[in-house]
Amino acid sequence: HADEPGKAIETLSGVVDRLKPDSLERRETEQVLGLAAYVVGRFADAIPRLEATRRWAPENLELTYALGQAYIQTQRGDDARRVIAAAYGVPEDSAAAHLVTAQMMVRLEMEEQATAELKRALAKDPRMPNANYLLGQMALFRGRIADAIVLTERELISNPSHSMAWSQLGD
């Protein structure tokens, strides 16, 4: 709570294993360690702590979001999709799960991973709303104008009221 995640990691790392398993103290320590590691960018260290915390707090969206992002940052896309799908209440191998995972990857500027997830979403559902739009957006940002136009027009065929796609096409 003092906004000193490095100090929290240093202090709590030495005591966490001495706390009784499944005790309230152990759970809180695991949670703080996981979130602190996440905040300082130590994603691989955050994952086991956040996974442990999620076992007793599976509905906690903050923890799910942090865990999903940590998985993405460590190139564990399938694990990210599993927890993100659970948070959104969609089957983990559905087109929707691939789409929401890709959206998070785009926000984290993990375009290669996002592209793969979007292509998986479209393979499962060629009319998946927003998938072609996001692919077109990434193409536009990379200066691949012809690709951006094709992908954005493809989005508008299946989703003609997508105002952002119309705006993107104008760009």
C-alpha positions in Angstrom: 0.0 0.0 0.0 3.0 2.3 0.3 3.6 2.1 -3.5 7.0 0.5 -3.1 6.7 -2.8 -5.0 10.4 -3.5 -4.9 10.5 -3.2 -1.2 7.4 -5.4 -0.9 9.1 -8.1 -2.9 12.3 -7.8 -0.9 10.4 -8.0 2.4 7.9 -10.7 1.6 10.0 -13.0 -0.4 11.9 -14.1 2.7 8.7 -14.9 4.7 6.2 -16.3 2.2 7.4 -19.9 2.4 7.3 -19.9 6.2 3.6 -19.1 6.3 1.1 -21.8 6.7 -0.3 -23.0 3.3 -3.8 -21.7 2.6 -3.6 -19.3 5.6 -5.0 -15.8 5.1 -1.5 -14.5 5.6 0.0 -16.7 3.0 -2.7 -15.9 0.5 -2.3 -12.1 1.0 1.5 -12.4 0.8 1.2 -14.4 -2.5 -1.1 -11.8 -3.9 1.1 -8.9 -3.0 4.2 -10.6 -4.3 2.4 -11.4 -7.6 1.1 -7.9 -8.1 4.3 -6.3 -7.0 6.4 -8.5 -9.4 3.9 -7.6 -12.2 4.1 -3.9 -11.5 7.9 -3.9 -11.7 7.9 -5.9 -14.9 9.1 -9.2 -13.5 6.3 -11.1 -15.3 7.8 -14.6 -15.0 8.1 -14.1 -11.3 4.6 -12.8 -11.1 3.0 -15.8 -12.8 3.3 -18.5 -10.1 2.2 -16.0 -7.4 -0.8 -14.8 -9.4 -1.7 -18.4 -10.3 -1.6 -19.3 -6.6 -3.8 -16.4 -5.7 -6.3 -17.1 -8.5 -6.9 -20.6 -7.0 -8.6 -19.0 -4.0 -9.9 -15.9 -5.8 -10.9 -17.1 -9.3 -13.5 -14.4 -9.8 -11.0 -11.5 -9.1 -10.8 -9.7 -12.4 -7.8 -7.6 -11.4 -5.8 -10.7 -10.7 -7.0 -12.3 -13.9 -6.1 -9.3 -16.0 -2.6 -9.1 -14.5 -2.1 -12.8 -15.0 -3.3 -12.6 -18.6 -0.9 -9.7 -19.3 2.0 -11.5 -17.6 1.3 -14.6 -19.8 1.4 -12.4 -22.9 4.6 -10.6 -21.8 6.2 -14.0 -21.4 5.0 -15.4 -24.8 2.5 -17.8 -23.2 -0.5 -16.9 -25.5 -2.4 -20.1 -24.9 -2.3 -19.6 -21.1 -3.3 -16.0 -21.6 -6.3 -17.0 -23.8 -7.4 -19.5 -21.1 -7.6 -17.0 -18.3 -8.9 -14.1 -20.4 -11.6 -16.4 -21.8 -12.6 -17.3 -18.3 -12.8 -13.7 -17.3 -15.2 -13.0 -20.3 -17.2 -16.2 -19.8 -16.4 -17.6 -23.3 -15.0 -21.0 -24.2 -11.2 -20.9 -24.2 -10.9 -22.2 -27.8 -13.6 -20.0 -29.3 -13.2 -17.3 -31.9 -14.3 -14.8 -29.2 -11.5 -16.0 -26.8 -8.9 -15.5 -29.6 -10.3 -12.0 -30.3 -10.3 -10.7 -26.7 -6.8 -12.1 -26.2 -5.7 -10.4 -29.4 -7.1 -7.1 -28.2 -5.1 -7.3 -25.1 -2.0 -8.2 -27.1 -2.6 -5.2 -29.3 -2.7 -2.9 -26.3 0.6 -4.4 -25.1 2.1 -3.8 -28.6 2.6 -7.5 -29.1 1.5 -7.3 -32.7 2.9 -10.6 -33.9 1.1 -12.5 -31.2 -2.1 -10.5 -31.8 -2.0 -11.2 -35.5 -1.7 -15.0 -34.9 -4.7 -14.8 -32.4 -6.8 -12.8 -34.9 -6.1 -15.2 -37.7 -7.2 -18.1 -35.4 -10.4 -16.2 -34.6 -11.1 -15.7 -38.3 -10.4 -19.3 -39.0 -13.0 -20.3 -36.5 -15.5 -17.5 -37.5 -14.7 -15.6 -40.7 -17.3 -13.0 -39.8 -15.9 -12.4 -36.2 -16.6 -8.8 -35.5 -13.6 -6.6 -35.0 -11.0 -9.1 -36.1 -10.4 -7.7 -39.6 -10.6 -4.2 -38.2 -7.8 -4.9 -35.8 -5.7 -6.5 -38.5 -6.4 -3.5 -40.7 -5.4 -1.1 -37.9 -2.1 -2.8 -37.4 -1.5 -2.8 -41.2 -2.3 0.9 -41.4 0.0 1.7 -38.5 2.8 -0.2 -40.3 2.2 1.7 -43.5 0.8 -1.3 -45.4 -2.0 0.8 -46.9 -3.3 -1.7 -49.5 -3.6 -4.4 -46.8 -5.3 -2.0 -44.4 -7.9 -1.1 -47.0 -8.6 -4.7 -47.9 -8.9 -5.8 -44.2 -11.0 -2.8 -43.2 -13.4 -3.3 -46.2 -13.6 -6.9 -45.1 -14.7 -5.8 -41.6 -17.3 -3.5 -43.1 -18.8 -6.3 -45.2 -19.6 -8.3 -42.0 -20.0 -5.3 -39.7 -21.4 -2.4 -41.8 -22.2 -0.2 -38.8 -18.6 -0.3 -37.4 -18.0 3.5 -37.1 -14.3 3.1 -36.3 -13.8 0.9 -39.4 -15.3 3.6 -41.5 -13.0 6.2 -39.9 -10.0 3.9 -40.4 -11.0 3.4 -44.1 -11.0 7.2 -44.4 -7.5 7.3 -42.9 
